[in-house]
């Protein structure tokens, strides 16, 4: 089963649009991990196992592992998700985008080395920089469009001349280009931040039913109701709503896994109120 099929199946079978981001920060781990020789893997595995019933995807952030020299833990974590929770896709959050053979190596890193089902990518070097990802028709390519960070508008809101002669913000041109020209295999998603509900609505109008990865709820303050009402598709799906810190670090005590499960379940239920 390809990424998009697995994602849609999960939306239906588990009745959830929640994605848990796996961003390990050992300084925030419970005390039991202080002297643990494999703390990064063990903590993330416990979070995965506790929250799996409530998620449509997991999203490990590669920099959080690489900065700790924990790439091996990341490989084993993704393998654990596939083995213990088959049917839940893994989105590797690496925001890759480069040219020529380098892009092909990044695609191989994500899909062959780490066995991710999808990867985040940066479109600003143009189509050739993401082509090696797009060619993997069974895998997902989750492309930055209107991101959730405060400085997103520095470039993404700049007005540009589209190829149809119409002026529009750059993020809208990105959405239009990906939906029209890059999504030939039907394996593209867009990253549109929860902190910009009006832009969510605008991008949805441009791209139709293309799924969105929506970061920015929880610690970044995005409003769940605004996200769902502005960005859901007609069937009440089309969204992968990501939360990381609010789930991972819901408790620093011995109940850390139960607290993470409760946070994921609460987010699922809140999203479902507005679908």
C-alpha positions in Angstrom: 0.0 0.0 0.0 1.4 3.4 -1.0 1.6 6.4 1.4 -1.6 8.1 0.2 -3.6 5.0 0.4 -2.3 4.2 3.9 -3.0 7.7 5.1 -6.6 7.6 3.8 -7.1 4.2 5.2 -5.9 5.4 8.6 -8.2 8.4 8.5 -11.1 6.0 8.0 -10.2 3.1 10.2 -8.9 5.1 13.2 -11.2 8.1 12.7 -8.3 10.5 13.4 -6.4 13.3 11.7 -3.7 13.6 14.4 0.0 13.3 13.7 2.4 13.1 16.5 5.7 14.7 15.9 8.7 12.9 17.3 11.2 15.7 18.3 13.4 14.2 21.1 15.0 16.6 23.6 16.7 14.6 26.3 16.6 17.5 28.7 12.8 17.2 28.8 12.8 13.4 29.3 11.5 11.9 32.6 14.2 11.2 35.2 14.1 7.5 34.5 16.0 8.2 31.2 18.9 10.2 32.8 21.4 7.3 32.6 19.6 5.2 30.0 22.1 4.1 27.3 19.4 4.2 24.6 17.3 7.0 25.9 16.3 8.6 22.6 15.0 5.4 21.1 13.4 4.1 24.3 11.5 7.4 25.0 10.3 7.8 21.5 9.2 4.1 21.3 7.2 4.5 24.5 5.5 7.6 23.1 4.7 5.8 19.8 3.3 2.8 21.5 1.1 4.9 23.8 -0.3 7.2 21.1 -0.6 4.9 18.2 -4.4 4.3 18.6 -5.0 8.0 18.2 -2.9 9.0 15.2 -3.0 8.8 11.4 0.8 9.3 11.1 4.0 9.8 13.0 6.5 12.6 12.0 10.1 12.2 13.3 12.2 15.4 12.9 15.6 14.4 11.6 17.6 17.3 13.1 16.5 16.3 16.6 18.1 12.9 16.1 21.1 13.9 14.0 22.2 16.6 16.5 22.4 13.9 19.2 24.2 11.5 16.9 21.1 9.3 17.1 20.5 8.5 13.5 20.6 4.8 14.4 17.9 5.4 16.9 15.8 7.0 14.2 16.3 4.0 11.9 15.2 1.6 14.6 12.3 3.8 15.6 10.9 3.9 12.1 11.4 0.1 11.8 9.6 -0.3 15.1 6.6 1.8 13.9 6.3 -0.3 10.8 6.6 -3.6 12.7 4.5 -2.8 15.8 1.9 -0.5 14.2 1.5 -1.5 10.5 -0.7 0.8 8.6 0.5 4.0 10.3 2.7 5.9 7.9 5.8 7.7 8.9 6.6 11.2 7.5 10.3 12.0 7.8 10.5 15.8 8.5 13.8 16.8 6.9 12.7 19.6 4.5 15.1 18.5 1.8 15.6 20.4 -1.4 18.7 20.4 -3.6 19.9 19.9 -7.1 21.0 17.0 -9.3 22.6 13.9 -7.7 22.4 15.5 -4.3 18.6 15.4 -4.4 18.7 11.8 -5.4 20.8 11.0 -2.4 18.4 12.8 -0.1 15.6 10.8 -1.6 17.5 7.6 -1.0 18.3 8.7 2.5 14.6 9.2 3.3 13.1 6.3 1.5 15.8 3.6 1.4 18.0 4.2 4.5 15.2 5.3 6.9 12.3 3.6 5.1 10.0 6.6 5.6 6.7 6.6 3.8 6.9 10.3 3.1 9.3 13.2 3.4 9.0 17.0 3.8 10.6 19.0 1.0 11.5 22.6 0.2 10.3 23.7 -3.3 12.3 26.9 -3.6 15.0 25.4 -5.9 12.4 24.4 -8.4 11.0 21.1 -9.6 14.3 19.4 -10.4 15.2 19.7 -6.8 12.2 17.6 -5.7 11.9 15.4 -8.8 13.7 12.4 -7.2 11.1 12.5 -4.5 8.2 12.9 -6.8 9.3 9.9 -8.9 8.8 7.6 -6.0 5.1 7.3 -6.7 4.4 5.1 -3.7 5.9 7.6 -1.3 4.6 11.0 -0.2 6.2 14.3 -0.9 5.1 16.9 1.7 6.0 20.3 0.2 6.4 23.6 2.1 3.8 26.1 1.1 2.8 28.5 3.9 4.7 27.6 7.0 3.7 28.2 10.7 6.7 30.2 11.8 6.5 34.0 12.6 8.9 34.9 9.7 7.0 32.9 7.1 5.7 36.1 5.4 9.2 37.5 4.8 9.3 35.6 1.5 6.1 33.5 1.2 3.8 36.6 1.1 5.8 38.4 -1.6 3.6 39.2 -4.6 4.8 37.6 -7.8 3.6 37.5 -11.4 2.1 34.1 -12.1 2.5 32.3 -15.4 -1.1 33.3 -16.2 -0.3 37.0 -15.8 -2.1 37.2 -12.5 -0.3 38.6 -9.4 -0.6 36.5 -6.3 1.4 35.8 -3.1 4.3 33.4 -3.6 2.8 30.7 -1.4 -0.3 30.7 -3.6 1.8 30.4 -6.7 3.6 27.5 -5.0 0.3 25.8 -4.3 -1.0 26.3 -7.8 2.2 25.0 -9.4 2.4 21.9 -7.3 -1.3 21.0 -7.8 -1.2 21.6 -11.5 2.3 20.5 -12.6 4.1 18.5 -9.9 1.4 16.1 -8.6 1.2 13.7 -11.6 1.5 10.7 -9.3 -1.0 12.0 -6.8 1.6 11.8 -4.0 2.0 15.4 -3.0 0.8 17.1 0.1 1.3 20.7 1.2 2.6 22.2 4.5 0.2 25.0 5.6 0.5 26.2 9.2 -2.3 26.2 11.7 -1.3 29.7 12.7 -2.7 31.1 9.3 -6.3 30.0 9.1 -7.2 32.5 6.3 -4.3 31.1 4.2 -5.5 27.6 4.9 -8.8 28.5 3.3 -7.2 30.2 0.3 -4.8 27.3 -0.4 -7.6 24.8 -0.1 -9.6 26.7 -2.7 -6.6 26.5 -5.1 -5.6 22.8 -4.7 -8.9 21.0 -4.2 -8.6 17.8 -2.2 -4.8 17.6 -1.9 -4.0 16.7 1.7 -2.3 19.3 4.0 0.2 18.7 6.8 -0.8 21.3 9.4 1.8 22.1 12.0 1.4 24.7 14.7 -1.4 23.5 17.0 -0.5 23.0 20.6 2.7 24.8 21.7 2.6 27.2 18.7 -1.0 28.2 19.5 -2.9 27.3 16.3 -6.7 27.1 16.8 -8.1 23.6 16.1 -11.5 24.8 15.1 -10.2 27.4 12.7 -7.9 24.8 11.1 -10.6 22.2 10.5 -13.3 24.6 9.4 -11.0 26.3 6.9 -9.0 23.4 5.6 -11.0 20.1 5.7 -12.2 18.5 2.5 -15.8 17.8 1.7 -15.6 14.4 3.4 -14.2 15.8 6.6 -10.6 14.6 6.0 -7.7 16.0 3.9 -5.7 17.0 7.0 -2.7 15.7 9.0 -2.7 17.9 12.1 0.6 17.7 13.8 1.5 18.2 17.4 4.9 17.5 18.9 5.8 19.1 22.2 2.3 19.3 23.6 2.1 15.5 23.3 5.7 14.4 23.9 6.2 16.4 27.0 2.6 16.3 28.4 4.2 15.0 31.7 7.8 14.8 33.0 6.8 12.2 35.5 6.4 8.4 35.5 3.1 8.8 33.8 4.7 10.4 30.7 3.4 7.7 28.2 -0.1 7.8 29.6 -0.1 11.6 29.6 1.1 11.6 25.9 -1.7 9.2 25.0 -4.3 11.4 26.8 -3.0 14.5 25.0 -3.2 12.8 21.6 -6.7 11.4 22.3 -7.9 14.9 23.5 -6.6 16.4 20.3 -8.2 13.8 18.1 -11.5 14.3 19.9 -11.3 18.1 19.5 -10.6 17.9 15.8 -13.4 15.4 15.3 -15.9 17.9 16.9 -15.5 20.2 13.9 -15.2 17.7 11.1 
